[in-house]
């Protein structure tokens, strides 16, 4: 089950399908919080035409699994899914999905927020943006 | 022999995705970096600029870590996932 809960993939994911998997894992779940990151067309005053994500295969999955395990230990939650897409991503498309199921909403919100912050901090994934002025590797993660 | 990988912006700056390096027993990561700066000159400026993490076998480590034959080392520019 863990392998399905942590994925780095080029293809898109289904938010509803992944939410249902979390919902079905336990009848104790009373709150599900979802973070869906999508590709926006504007960043730091520049128009963006498309983006590409590079990753360190193996280490990226390992770090996402560590984040999931830590969240399950530190928060009163029942299950977590973390999926990140890599490769070329068009504007408006999905990039990252985090779904946290818990008995109560507060823990689900807190865990979901912690997971995306931690993902940005420790996961070896990089973003290249194509703008009308050229190609830029993004170095900040607000 | 260790495998050294470069990701994202570093791939282009160094001009290589991966190199293999012969090491002697007891070599530290710091010593390997110094050797690589000579073999791959763009790496000198990159390391001076800072912000680069280095992993050994997919765990980020400090420069005093001792590396061993067969290790996989990676130069990781600032992460930007999410």
Backbone of each chain as ProteinMPNN parsed JSONL, in Angstrom:
{"seq_chain_A": "XXXXXXXXXXXXXXXXXXXXXXXXXXXXXXXXXXXXXXXXXXXXXXXXXXXXXXXXXXXXXXXXXXXXXXXXXXXXXXXXXXXXXXXXXXXXXXXXXXXXXXXXXXXXXXXXXXXXXXXXXXXXXXXXXXXXXXXXXXXXXX", "coords_chain_A": {"N_chain_A": [[0.833, -1.198, 0.0], [2.001, 1.198, 0.767], [3.682, 1.841, -1.357], [1.945, 2.662, -3.319], [1.002, 4.917, -2.166], [3.054, 6.728, -2.247], [4.441, 8.39, -4.853], [6.41, 9.167, -7.746], [5.994, 10.459, -10.783], [5.514, 10.675, -14.383], [3.083, 10.862, -15.64], [-0.272, 12.262, -15.318], [-2.314, 12.542, -12.301], [-5.272, 11.284, -10.657], [-7.324, 13.223, -8.775], [-9.713, 12.669, -7.454], [-9.794, 9.891, -7.561], [-7.525, 9.22, -6.033], [-8.259, 10.345, -3.609], [-10.431, 8.772, -2.952], [-9.131, 6.347, -2.457], [-7.817, 6.899, -0.079], [-10.012, 7.44, 1.535], [-11.23, 4.942, 1.566], [-9.492, 3.434, 3.084], [-9.926, 3.493, 5.805], [-12.661, 3.456, 8.064], [-12.736, 5.199, 10.089], [-11.964, 7.636, 9.298], [-12.664, 11.05, 9.29], [-12.149, 13.437, 8.254], [-10.666, 14.898, 5.411], [-7.863, 16.381, 4.039], [-6.666, 18.109, 1.261], [-3.872, 19.0, -0.67], [-3.282, 20.523, -3.662], [-0.978, 21.168, -6.004], [-0.506, 23.302, -8.749], [0.472, 24.204, -12.129], [1.344, 27.469, -12.639], [0.994, 30.433, -14.709], [2.647, 32.592, -14.333], [5.39, 34.054, -12.735], [7.432, 35.694, -10.413], [7.191, 38.184, -11.756], [7.352, 37.43, -14.376], [6.171, 35.976, -17.398], [5.242, 32.596, -17.836], [5.806, 29.913, -19.975], [5.968, 27.13, -20.001], [6.834, 24.351, -17.842], [9.473, 22.255, -16.562], [10.19, 19.387, -14.703], [12.868, 18.014, -12.948], [14.322, 15.172, -11.352], [15.878, 13.251, -8.7], [16.072, 10.081, -9.24], [14.92, 7.538, -7.128], [16.162, 8.682, -4.745], [14.381, 10.814, -4.485], [11.874, 9.539, -4.188], [12.444, 8.151, -1.864], [12.747, 10.225, 0.01], [10.179, 11.311, -0.015], [8.791, 9.167, 1.047], [9.894, 9.123, 3.594], [8.915, 11.533, 4.577], [6.191, 10.972, 4.636], [6.138, 8.864, 6.534], [7.083, 10.203, 8.807], [5.1, 12.134, 9.163], [2.942, 10.485, 9.766], [3.765, 9.596, 12.221], [4.059, 11.915, 13.793], [1.663, 13.345, 13.774], [-1.839, 13.17, 14.526], [-3.101, 11.31, 12.554], [-4.522, 9.282, 9.883], [-3.907, 8.286, 7.297], [-1.722, 9.003, 4.483], [-1.144, 10.353, 1.271], [1.297, 11.043, -1.143], [2.08, 12.496, -4.124], [4.157, 13.335, -6.807], [4.612, 14.962, -9.862], [6.866, 14.644, -12.666], [9.043, 15.73, -15.373], [7.904, 17.268, -18.463], [5.567, 19.833, -17.906], [2.548, 21.34, -18.61], [1.102, 24.671, -18.54], [-1.351, 25.139, -16.065], [-1.68, 22.469, -15.562], [-1.623, 19.63, -13.259], [0.755, 19.389, -10.582], [1.654, 18.52, -7.996], [0.365, 16.388, -5.434], [-1.048, 16.135, -2.292], [-2.598, 14.225, 0.081], [-4.312, 14.0, 3.06], [-5.705, 11.943, 5.467], [-7.72, 11.953, 8.353], [-9.083, 11.517, 11.702], [-10.088, 13.873, 12.639], [-10.405, 17.304, 11.493], [-8.422, 19.246, 12.194], [-5.889, 18.05, 12.699], [-5.475, 16.926, 10.221], [-5.266, 19.194, 8.546], [-2.974, 20.428, 9.649], [-0.99, 18.442, 9.306], [-0.965, 18.159, 6.527], [-0.082, 20.671, 5.686], [2.457, 20.659, 6.858], [3.626, 18.539, 5.439], [3.814, 19.486, 2.723], [5.524, 21.651, 3.063], [7.808, 20.353, 3.987], [8.32, 18.655, 1.864], [9.147, 20.514, -0.057], [11.463, 21.328, 1.176], [13.239, 19.093, 1.547], [13.204, 17.301, -0.623], [14.715, 15.979, -3.5], [13.976, 17.49, -6.093], [13.676, 19.417, -9.014], [12.915, 22.524, -10.678], [12.43, 23.773, -13.922], [11.82, 26.652, -15.655], [10.272, 27.802, -18.616], [10.426, 30.814, -20.163], [9.402, 33.81, -22.021], [11.812, 35.112, -22.226], [13.754, 33.229, -21.96], [15.257, 30.192, -20.603], [14.972, 29.188, -17.247], [16.353, 27.859, -14.303], [14.701, 27.258, -11.37], [15.426, 28.555, -8.192], [14.384, 29.163, -5.763], [11.989, 28.411, -3.198], [9.193, 29.393, -2.313]], "CA_chain_A": [[0.0, 0.0, 0.0], [2.859, 2.372, 0.862], [4.223, 2.156, -2.665], [0.898, 3.369, -4.039], [0.797, 6.202, -1.477], [4.187, 7.599, -2.572], [4.781, 8.19, -6.265], [6.974, 10.228, -8.587], [5.561, 9.94, -12.084], [5.353, 11.684, -15.44], [1.66, 10.993, -15.995], [-1.146, 12.972, -14.381], [-2.984, 11.706, -11.303], [-6.679, 11.638, -10.479], [-7.516, 13.686, -7.392], [-10.853, 11.946, -6.87], [-9.385, 8.488, -7.413], [-6.595, 9.122, -4.898], [-9.03, 10.664, -2.402], [-11.231, 7.575, -2.632], [-8.242, 5.324, -1.881], [-7.608, 7.287, 1.33], [-11.316, 7.281, 2.198], [-11.525, 3.518, 1.725], [-8.534, 2.72, 3.939], [-10.425, 3.39, 7.179], [-13.973, 4.08, 8.314], [-12.556, 6.182, 11.161], [-11.633, 8.944, 8.714], [-13.776, 12.011, 9.35], [-11.724, 14.665, 7.574], [-9.591, 14.718, 4.436], [-7.355, 17.657, 3.532], [-5.911, 17.904, 0.027], [-3.132, 20.1, -1.282], [-3.022, 20.268, -5.078], [-0.146, 22.21, -6.6], [-0.685, 23.334, -10.206], [1.441, 25.043, -12.84], [0.789, 28.797, -12.961], [1.634, 31.014, -15.899], [3.314, 33.848, -13.994], [6.201, 33.934, -11.528], [8.458, 36.75, -10.257], [7.028, 39.219, -12.784], [7.578, 36.9, -15.726], [5.232, 35.013, -17.955], [5.856, 31.265, -17.993], [5.15, 29.154, -21.049], [5.869, 25.727, -19.563], [7.866, 23.992, -16.873], [9.983, 20.881, -16.586], [10.709, 18.98, -13.399], [13.906, 16.979, -12.931], [14.41, 14.618, -9.992], [16.904, 12.251, -8.454], [15.285, 8.852, -9.082], [15.314, 6.745, -5.955], [16.253, 9.542, -3.553], [13.144, 11.604, -4.366], [10.852, 8.647, -3.617], [12.858, 7.842, -0.49], [12.454, 11.39, 0.856], [8.717, 11.422, 0.12], [8.373, 8.108, 1.979], [10.295, 9.57, 4.942], [7.968, 12.593, 4.974], [4.932, 10.287, 4.971], [6.318, 8.134, 7.796], [7.204, 11.184, 9.892], [3.772, 12.75, 9.367], [2.098, 9.483, 10.437], [4.228, 9.505, 13.618], [3.956, 13.183, 14.529], [0.306, 13.913, 13.788], [-2.896, 12.188, 14.786], [-3.736, 11.125, 11.244], [-4.698, 7.855, 9.553], [-3.167, 7.913, 6.087], [-1.205, 10.119, 3.672], [-0.668, 10.087, -0.09], [2.085, 12.139, -1.729], [2.42, 12.197, -5.523], [4.758, 14.483, -7.504], [4.879, 14.69, -11.283], [8.131, 15.145, -13.206], [9.002, 15.868, -16.829], [7.307, 18.52, -18.951], [4.215, 20.091, -17.397], [1.976, 22.535, -19.245], [0.418, 25.6, -17.639], [-2.678, 24.68, -15.64], [-1.683, 21.041, -15.204], [-1.274, 19.252, -11.881], [2.174, 19.111, -10.282], [1.836, 17.737, -6.767], [-0.858, 16.103, -4.686], [-0.892, 15.58, -0.943], [-3.915, 13.977, 0.684], [-4.183, 13.506, 4.435], [-6.966, 11.526, 6.085], [-7.628, 11.9, 9.818], [-10.397, 11.485, 12.343], [-10.546, 15.257, 12.774], [-9.835, 18.202, 10.479], [-7.254, 20.043, 12.606], [-4.661, 17.283, 12.469], [-5.32, 16.751, 8.77], [-4.756, 20.467, 8.013], [-1.592, 20.65, 10.119], [-0.101, 17.459, 8.681], [-0.879, 18.448, 5.095], [0.763, 21.851, 5.57], [3.827, 20.237, 7.168], [4.12, 17.673, 4.349], [4.228, 20.233, 1.528], [6.729, 22.427, 3.427], [8.922, 19.414, 4.09], [8.609, 18.216, 0.487], [9.938, 21.569, -0.704], [12.742, 21.475, 1.876], [14.218, 17.984, 1.51], [13.052, 16.363, -1.741], [15.524, 16.387, -4.658], [13.189, 17.748, -7.307], [14.049, 20.749, -9.498], [11.974, 23.062, -11.67], [12.976, 24.638, -14.98], [10.712, 27.387, -16.273], [10.527, 28.395, -19.932], [9.774, 32.123, -20.254], [9.727, 34.416, -23.34], [13.22, 35.572, -22.197], [14.693, 32.103, -21.908], [14.994, 29.087, -19.672], [15.528, 29.472, -15.922], [16.186, 26.861, -13.235], [14.186, 27.963, -10.192], [16.234, 28.239, -7.014], [13.686, 29.464, -4.515], [10.762, 27.64, -3.015], [8.351, 30.074, -1.326]], "C_chain_A": [[0.877, 1.261, 0.0], [3.378, 2.824, -0.506], [3.219, 2.969, -3.493], [0.68, 4.766, -3.452], [1.898, 7.222, -1.78], [4.558, 7.343, -4.023], [5.439, 9.422, -6.879], [6.738, 9.727, -10.0], [5.412, 11.055, -13.111], [3.862, 11.921, -15.736], [0.863, 11.729, -14.915], [-1.763, 11.979, -13.39], [-4.437, 12.16, -11.19], [-6.937, 11.991, -9.016], [-8.629, 12.88, -6.719], [-10.489, 10.482, -6.597], [-8.476, 8.307, -6.189], [-7.319, 9.418, -3.578], [-9.852, 9.445, -1.976], [-10.387, 6.473, -1.995], [-8.014, 5.619, -0.399], [-8.9, 7.015, 2.115], [-11.583, 5.811, 2.529], [-10.592, 2.803, 2.699], [-9.022, 2.612, 5.375], [-11.769, 4.104, 7.328], [-13.894, 5.1, 9.45], [-12.276, 7.579, 10.598], [-12.87, 9.848, 8.711], [-13.418, 13.31, 8.658], [-10.572, 14.374, 6.627], [-9.174, 16.098, 3.94], [-6.452, 17.362, 2.345], [-5.147, 19.165, -0.338], [-2.854, 19.697, -2.72], [-2.227, 21.444, -5.628], [-0.279, 22.145, -8.112], [0.288, 24.34, -10.841], [0.812, 26.381, -13.218], [1.619, 29.458, -14.062], [2.427, 32.283, -15.618], [4.122, 33.64, -12.727], [7.279, 35.001, -11.528], [8.414, 37.75, -11.412], [7.226, 38.723, -14.207], [6.519, 35.89, -16.12], [5.95, 33.664, -18.105], [5.079, 30.484, -19.041], [4.964, 27.685, -20.698], [6.932, 25.467, -18.511], [8.242, 22.525, -16.997], [10.518, 20.557, -15.198], [11.709, 17.845, -13.588], [13.905, 16.411, -11.508], [15.538, 13.602, -9.918], [16.15, 10.943, -8.219], [15.811, 8.02, -7.911], [15.344, 7.616, -4.72], [14.969, 10.349, -3.379], [12.04, 10.76, -3.717], [11.153, 8.346, -2.148], [12.506, 8.996, 0.454], [10.944, 11.558, 1.037], [8.204, 10.367, 1.1], [8.731, 8.49, 3.413], [9.321, 10.629, 5.467], [6.654, 11.946, 5.428], [5.035, 9.595, 6.336], [6.358, 9.097, 8.987], [5.854, 11.817, 10.209], [2.861, 11.779, 10.119], [2.478, 9.332, 11.909], [3.857, 10.755, 14.409], [2.546, 13.758, 14.641], [-0.706, 12.794, 14.005], [-3.722, 12.019, 13.507], [-3.765, 9.636, 10.894], [-3.92, 7.444, 8.303], [-2.753, 9.164, 5.301], [-0.807, 9.598, 2.285], [0.142, 11.303, -0.55], [2.501, 11.719, -3.137], [3.015, 13.463, -6.152], [4.999, 14.099, -8.957], [6.239, 15.266, -11.677], [8.027, 15.163, -14.732], [8.332, 17.179, -17.204], [5.87, 18.673, -18.457], [3.704, 21.409, -17.988], [1.279, 23.402, -18.196], [-0.991, 25.07, -17.335], [-2.712, 23.224, -15.215], [-1.31, 20.826, -13.738], [0.218, 18.998, -11.743], [2.285, 18.145, -9.108], [0.51, 17.56, -6.043], [-0.487, 15.516, -3.319], [-2.293, 15.422, -0.367], [-3.697, 13.388, 2.067], [-5.569, 13.177, 4.975], [-6.772, 11.397, 7.586], [-9.034, 11.774, 10.389], [-10.979, 12.896, 12.371], [-9.77, 16.204, 11.865], [-8.535, 18.88, 10.896], [-5.942, 19.317, 12.337], [-4.409, 17.101, 10.979], [-4.754, 18.025, 8.133], [-3.28, 20.649, 8.367], [-0.617, 19.703, 9.416], [0.095, 17.77, 7.197], [0.051, 19.637, 4.857], [2.23, 21.482, 5.833], [4.415, 19.421, 6.008], [4.579, 18.484, 3.139], [5.458, 21.091, 1.836], [7.959, 21.53, 3.431], [9.328, 18.895, 2.705], [9.511, 19.244, -0.194], [11.343, 21.664, -0.105], [13.731, 20.346, 1.587], [14.146, 17.078, 0.277], [13.834, 16.834, -2.974], [14.722, 16.409, -5.961], [13.502, 19.189, -7.707], [13.121, 21.178, -10.624], [12.688, 23.995, -12.642], [11.794, 25.323, -15.653], [11.143, 27.948, -17.624], [9.715, 29.679, -20.022], [10.088, 32.709, -21.638], [11.185, 34.862, -23.402], [14.223, 34.422, -22.175], [14.299, 31.066, -20.873], [15.699, 29.357, -18.348], [15.296, 28.296, -14.984], [15.789, 27.62, -11.97], [14.992, 27.553, -8.964], [15.534, 28.528, -5.702], [12.444, 28.609, -4.421], [9.884, 28.284, -1.945], [7.168, 29.228, -0.874]], "O_chain_A": [[0.563, 2.252, -0.659], [3.499, 4.019, -0.778], [3.602, 3.848, -4.265], [0.233, 5.679, -4.146], [1.707, 8.424, -1.596], [4.941, 6.232, -4.389], [5.077, 10.559, -6.575], [7.241, 8.667, -10.369], [5.212, 12.219, -12.764], [3.448, 13.039, -16.041], [1.275, 11.805, -13.757], [-1.742, 10.765, -13.598], [-4.784, 13.276, -11.577], [-6.783, 11.15, -8.13], [-8.502, 12.464, -5.568], [-10.828, 9.919, -5.556], [-8.64, 7.365, -5.414], [-7.02, 8.806, -2.552], [-9.951, 9.133, -0.789], [-10.853, 5.754, -1.111], [-8.015, 4.711, 0.432], [-8.877, 6.442, 3.204], [-12.085, 5.475, 3.602], [-10.875, 1.674, 3.1], [-8.577, 1.725, 6.102], [-11.981, 5.194, 6.797], [-14.875, 5.786, 9.739], [-12.34, 8.575, 11.319], [-13.941, 9.489, 8.22], [-14.267, 14.185, 8.489], [-9.616, 13.688, 6.99], [-10.003, 16.884, 3.482], [-5.587, 16.487, 2.406], [-5.699, 20.265, -0.318], [-2.257, 18.65, -2.971], [-2.727, 22.566, -5.709], [-0.179, 21.069, -8.701], [0.844, 25.204, -10.164], [-0.129, 26.433, -14.01], [2.77, 29.098, -14.309], [2.836, 32.978, -16.548], [3.606, 33.109, -11.743], [7.965, 35.193, -12.532], [9.446, 38.118, -11.974], [7.264, 39.522, -15.142], [6.047, 35.082, -15.319], [7.128, 33.616, -18.459], [3.851, 30.407, -18.996], [3.954, 27.07, -21.041], [7.833, 26.284, -18.318], [7.468, 21.686, -17.459], [11.221, 21.367, -14.593], [11.445, 16.862, -14.28], [13.525, 17.106, -10.565], [16.075, 13.159, -10.934], [15.642, 10.713, -7.121], [17.019, 7.84, -7.753], [14.642, 7.339, -3.748], [14.513, 10.549, -2.253], [11.356, 11.222, -2.804], [10.255, 8.294, -1.308], [12.024, 8.769, 1.564], [10.485, 11.908, 2.125], [7.296, 10.633, 1.887], [7.968, 8.218, 4.34], [8.951, 10.623, 6.641], [6.083, 12.315, 6.454], [4.147, 9.72, 7.179], [5.753, 8.846, 10.03], [5.506, 12.014, 11.373], [2.101, 12.185, 10.999], [1.64, 8.99, 12.744], [3.4, 10.668, 15.549], [2.278, 14.575, 15.522], [-0.447, 11.629, 13.701], [-4.85, 12.499, 13.389], [-3.101, 8.829, 11.545], [-3.336, 6.36, 8.267], [-3.352, 10.231, 5.437], [-0.206, 8.531, 2.16], [-0.278, 12.445, -0.368], [3.187, 10.714, -3.318], [2.434, 14.543, -6.038], [5.531, 13.026, -9.241], [6.702, 16.247, -11.096], [7.054, 14.676, -15.307], [8.205, 18.085, -16.38], [5.061, 17.754, -18.577], [4.352, 22.45, -17.875], [0.918, 22.933, -17.116], [-1.712, 24.619, -18.226], [-3.668, 22.787, -14.575], [-0.763, 21.708, -13.076], [0.863, 18.47, -12.648], [2.921, 17.096, -9.205], [-0.345, 18.447, -6.037], [0.27, 14.551, -3.212], [-3.074, 16.373, -0.334], [-2.984, 12.397, 2.225], [-6.48, 14.004, 4.948], [-5.793, 10.81, 8.047], [-10.032, 11.903, 9.68], [-12.174, 13.101, 12.16], [-8.621, 15.939, 11.512], [-7.642, 19.074, 10.071], [-4.998, 19.903, 11.808], [-3.263, 17.121, 10.529], [-3.869, 17.952, 7.282], [-2.453, 20.975, 7.516], [0.457, 20.121, 8.982], [1.205, 17.653, 6.677], [0.872, 19.617, 3.94], [3.129, 21.935, 5.124], [5.577, 19.604, 5.646], [5.638, 18.196, 2.581], [6.334, 21.248, 0.986], [9.021, 21.91, 2.937], [10.51, 18.719, 2.413], [10.508, 18.891, -0.825], [12.294, 22.034, -0.793], [14.922, 20.597, 1.401], [14.962, 16.165, 0.15], [13.639, 17.956, -3.441], [14.783, 15.499, -6.788], [13.584, 20.074, -6.855], [12.615, 20.367, -11.4], [13.443, 24.881, -12.242], [10.884, 24.664, -16.156], [12.236, 28.497, -17.762], [8.485, 29.655, -19.968], [10.937, 32.178, -22.353], [11.748, 34.982, -24.49], [15.421, 34.64, -22.356], [13.185, 31.057, -20.349], [16.878, 29.71, -18.325], [14.178, 27.792, -14.878], [16.497, 28.539, -11.557], [15.216, 26.367, -8.721], [16.04, 28.173, -4.638], [11.912, 28.142, -5.429], [9.822, 27.803, -0.814], [6.373, 29.671, -0.045]]}, "seq_chain_B": "XXXXXXXXXXXXXXXXXXXXXXXXXXXXXXXXXXXXXXXXXXXXXXXXXXXXXXXXXXXXXXXXXXXXXXXXXXXXXXXXXX", "coords_chain_B": {"N_chain_B": [[36.334, 2.885, -7.115], [34.029, 5.512, -7.554], [30.702, 6.701, -8.251], [29.711, 9.737, -9.633], [27.131, 12.037, -9.648], [25.366, 14.635, -11.414], [22.825, 17.028, -11.107], [19.947, 18.723, -12.569], [20.398, 22.195, -12.929], [23.128, 21.938, -12.635], [23.977, 19.923, -14.291], [24.1, 21.069, -16.839], [25.925, 23.161, -16.345], [28.269, 21.875, -15.505], [28.563, 20.215, -17.596], [28.314, 17.545, -17.745], [26.555, 14.546, -16.906], [27.162, 12.465, -15.337], [30.046, 11.115, -13.745], [32.794, 8.83, -13.386], [34.966, 8.106, -10.744], [38.183, 7.283, -9.584], [39.078, 6.329, -6.329], [41.1, 6.539, -3.32], [41.482, 4.444, -0.426], [39.888, 5.646, 2.531], [39.373, 8.196, 1.653], [37.91, 11.4, 1.952], [34.75, 13.109, 1.531], [35.182, 15.815, 1.125], [37.804, 15.781, 0.127], [37.392, 14.476, -2.27], [35.781, 16.365, -3.563], [37.629, 18.458, -3.933], [39.366, 17.21, -5.744], [37.625, 16.841, -7.878], [37.122, 19.485, -8.582], [39.387, 20.164, -9.923], [39.416, 18.394, -12.079], [36.973, 19.002, -13.266], [36.571, 22.002, -14.103], [34.35, 24.029, -14.021], [33.08, 23.409, -11.672], [34.375, 24.58, -9.558], [33.614, 27.312, -9.367], [30.905, 26.914, -8.978], [30.78, 25.618, -6.479], [31.845, 27.592, -4.921], [29.941, 29.561, -5.009], [27.986, 28.49, -3.432], [25.223, 26.842, -1.621], [24.9, 24.305, -2.582], [24.063, 20.977, -1.987], [25.418, 17.827, -0.97], [25.082, 14.418, -1.622], [25.575, 11.106, -0.368], [25.1, 7.936, -1.389], [22.367, 8.557, -1.509], [21.784, 10.036, 0.772], [22.055, 13.132, 2.377], [25.178, 14.432, 3.262], [27.961, 15.595, 5.338], [31.088, 17.313, 4.532], [33.198, 15.971, 5.743], [32.689, 13.328, 5.683], [33.588, 9.95, 5.135], [34.233, 8.349, 2.103], [33.452, 5.426, 0.121], [34.554, 2.767, -2.046], [32.369, 2.156, -4.725], [30.363, 3.81, -3.838], [27.612, 6.095, -4.395], [27.645, 9.302, -5.372], [26.149, 12.519, -5.242], [25.673, 15.753, -6.602], [23.678, 18.297, -5.52], [21.655, 20.846, -6.5], [19.846, 23.778, -5.142], [16.675, 22.72, -3.977], [13.485, 22.594, -5.693], [10.875, 21.632, -5.702], [7.3, 20.903, -5.718]], "CA_chain_B": [[35.625, 3.745, -8.083], [32.709, 6.012, -7.136], [29.919, 7.319, -9.316], [29.331, 11.098, -9.22], [26.029, 12.499, -10.503], [25.022, 16.06, -11.374], [21.401, 17.192, -11.442], [19.309, 19.996, -12.921], [21.255, 23.244, -13.504], [24.538, 21.517, -12.584], [24.234, 19.077, -15.47], [24.5, 21.974, -17.917], [27.109, 23.951, -15.983], [29.444, 20.992, -15.48], [28.659, 19.62, -18.928], [28.235, 16.084, -17.619], [25.489, 14.058, -16.032], [27.744, 11.479, -14.432], [31.441, 10.731, -13.985], [33.307, 7.791, -12.486], [36.239, 8.581, -10.19], [38.944, 6.324, -8.756], [39.449, 6.923, -5.031], [41.909, 5.687, -2.438], [40.823, 4.16, 0.844], [39.924, 6.724, 3.521], [39.102, 9.508, 1.03], [36.705, 12.087, 2.449], [33.972, 13.794, 0.496], [35.893, 17.074, 0.876], [38.959, 15.509, -0.744], [36.848, 14.168, -3.599], [35.337, 17.638, -4.165], [38.837, 19.162, -4.384], [39.852, 16.513, -6.951], [36.665, 17.108, -8.966], [37.266, 20.889, -8.997], [40.497, 20.193, -10.894], [38.981, 17.639, -13.278], [35.807, 19.67, -13.867], [36.763, 23.39, -13.638], [33.169, 24.83, -13.644], [32.64, 23.041, -10.325], [35.021, 25.482, -8.601], [32.726, 28.478, -9.218], [29.615, 26.437, -8.457], [30.921, 25.344, -5.055], [32.125, 28.868, -4.266], [28.657, 30.275, -4.928], [27.281, 27.887, -2.286], [23.854, 26.358, -1.807], [24.875, 22.948, -3.142], [24.157, 19.874, -1.029], [26.008, 16.631, -1.586], [24.589, 13.186, -0.998], [26.299, 9.853, -0.579], [24.093, 6.867, -1.355], [21.042, 9.169, -1.384], [21.607, 10.768, 2.029], [22.901, 14.324, 2.399], [26.214, 14.295, 4.293], [28.94, 16.683, 5.455], [32.313, 17.078, 3.746], [34.186, 15.105, 6.41], [32.261, 11.927, 5.544], [34.525, 9.111, 4.374], [33.513, 7.633, 1.04], [33.993, 4.093, -0.157], [34.391, 2.21, -3.373], [30.997, 1.749, -5.027], [29.389, 4.82, -3.394], [26.999, 6.984, -5.397], [27.687, 10.674, -4.846], [25.383, 13.415, -6.118], [25.689, 17.196, -6.335], [22.261, 18.667, -5.571], [21.374, 22.284, -6.385], [18.67, 24.03, -4.287], [15.466, 22.005, -4.411], [12.379, 23.479, -6.106], [9.686, 20.833, -5.975], [6.04, 21.408, -5.159]], "C_chain_B": [[34.283, 4.202, -7.493], [32.035, 6.662, -8.342], [29.509, 8.708, -8.809], [28.286, 11.622, -10.196], [25.797, 13.999, -10.334], [23.581, 16.225, -11.849], [21.043, 18.625, -11.824], [20.319, 20.982, -13.515], [22.716, 22.788, -13.565], [24.937, 20.663, -13.785], [24.777, 19.943, -16.613], [25.787, 22.706, -17.602], [28.382, 23.108, -16.011], [29.658, 20.363, -16.859], [28.634, 18.104, -18.904], [27.109, 15.723, -16.668], [26.077, 13.148, -14.952], [29.214, 11.247, -14.783], [31.813, 9.62, -13.008], [34.687, 8.235, -12.032], [36.884, 7.477, -9.357], [39.284, 7.011, -7.436], [40.335, 5.949, -4.255], [41.137, 5.467, -1.148], [40.937, 5.34, 1.798], [39.672, 8.109, 2.948], [37.837, 10.122, 1.623], [35.991, 12.741, 1.265], [34.664, 15.106, 0.121], [37.063, 16.876, -0.077], [38.5, 15.186, -2.167], [36.427, 15.459, -4.314], [36.548, 18.394, -4.714], [39.376, 18.541, -5.68], [38.949, 16.838, -8.144], [36.778, 18.541, -9.491], [38.384, 21.03, -10.033], [40.061, 19.527, -12.21], [37.85, 18.342, -14.027], [35.812, 21.135, -13.416], [35.485, 24.182, -13.292], [32.704, 24.567, -12.209], [33.226, 23.974, -9.256], [34.11, 26.682, -8.316], [31.401, 28.071, -8.572], [29.713, 26.249, -6.945], [31.174, 26.634, -4.278], [30.835, 29.656, -4.04], [27.833, 29.756, -3.75], [25.899, 27.384, -2.64], [23.752, 24.946, -2.353], [24.987, 21.923, -2.007], [24.788, 18.691, -1.751], [25.514, 15.402, -0.84], [25.532, 12.029, -1.309], [25.267, 8.756, -0.368], [22.72, 7.402, -0.93], [20.733, 9.77, -0.019], [22.565, 11.954, 2.016], [23.89, 14.192, 3.559], [27.131, 15.519, 4.295], [30.223, 16.29, 4.717], [33.333, 16.159, 4.426], [33.801, 13.623, 6.325], [33.272, 11.157, 4.687], [33.724, 8.331, 3.334], [34.225, 6.329, 0.708], [33.746, 3.7, -1.6], [32.938, 1.797, -3.596], [29.944, 2.769, -4.603], [28.84, 5.62, -4.582], [26.914, 8.376, -4.776], [26.896, 11.569, -5.8], [25.502, 14.857, -5.655], [24.263, 17.698, -6.579], [22.082, 20.179, -5.446], [20.125, 22.512, -5.529], [17.398, 23.398, -4.856], [14.341, 22.991, -4.764], [11.149, 22.663, -6.489], [8.438, 21.505, -5.425], [5.36, 22.413, -6.055]], "O_chain_B": [[33.503, 3.388, -6.999], [32.679, 7.101, -9.294], [29.018, 8.84, -7.688], [28.51, 11.654, -11.406], [26.004, 14.556, -9.256], [23.171, 15.643, -12.853], [21.723, 19.586, -11.463], [21.013, 20.66, -14.48], [23.458, 23.21, -14.452], [26.085, 20.684, -14.229], [25.767, 19.602, -17.26], [26.646, 22.862, -18.469], [29.431, 23.556, -16.475], [30.78, 20.026, -17.237], [28.898, 17.452, -19.914], [26.76, 16.478, -15.761], [25.575, 13.068, -13.831], [29.584, 11.189, -15.956], [31.217, 9.492, -11.938], [35.492, 8.69, -12.844], [36.231, 6.828, -8.54], [39.732, 8.158, -7.433], [40.33, 4.739, -4.484], [40.232, 6.236, -0.824], [41.99, 5.975, 1.862], [39.749, 9.1, 3.675], [36.82, 9.445, 1.777], [36.543, 12.898, 0.175], [34.726, 15.468, -1.054], [37.293, 17.689, -0.972], [39.143, 15.575, -3.142], [36.678, 15.629, -5.507], [36.502, 18.914, -5.829], [39.789, 19.254, -6.595], [39.421, 17.076, -9.257], [36.564, 18.796, -10.676], [38.335, 21.899, -10.904], [40.313, 20.043, -13.299], [37.773, 18.288, -15.255], [35.133, 21.48, -12.449], [35.521, 24.956, -12.336], [32.022, 25.396, -11.607], [32.646, 24.137, -8.183], [33.868, 27.021, -7.157], [30.854, 28.787, -7.733], [28.822, 26.675, -6.21], [30.771, 26.759, -3.122], [30.665, 30.324, -3.02], [27.069, 30.508, -3.145], [25.453, 27.479, -3.783], [22.651, 24.438, -2.567], [25.892, 21.999, -1.176], [24.705, 18.57, -2.973], [25.525, 15.347, 0.39], [26.184, 11.984, -2.352], [24.645, 8.661, 0.69], [22.017, 6.8, -0.118], [19.57, 9.991, 0.318], [23.741, 11.807, 1.686], [23.505, 13.884, 4.687], [27.089, 16.355, 3.392], [30.426, 15.137, 4.336], [34.228, 15.628, 3.767], [34.516, 12.765, 6.843], [33.743, 11.647, 3.66], [32.688, 7.739, 3.636], [35.414, 6.152, 0.972], [32.859, 4.224, -2.274], [32.343, 1.151, -2.733], [28.772, 2.63, -4.951], [29.497, 5.793, -5.608], [26.209, 8.594, -3.791], [26.964, 11.4, -7.017], [25.438, 15.143, -4.459], [23.711, 17.554, -7.67], [22.337, 20.737, -4.379], [19.414, 21.557, -5.216], [17.092, 23.524, -6.042], [14.26, 24.082, -4.2], [10.47, 22.962, -7.471], [8.51, 22.536, -4.757], [4.292, 22.921, -5.713]]}, "name": "protein", "num_of_chains": 2, "seq": "XXXXXXXXXXXXXXXXXXXXXXXXXXXXXXXXXXXXXXXXXXXXXXXXXXXXXXXXXXXXXXXXXXXXXXXXXXXXXXXXXXXXXXXXXXXXXXXXXXXXXXXXXXXXXXXXXXXXXXXXXXXXXXXXXXXXXXXXXXXXXXXXXXXXXXXXXXXXXXXXXXXXXXXXXXXXXXXXXXXXXXXXXXXXXXXXXXXXXXXXXXXXXXXXXXXXXXXXXXXXXXXX"}
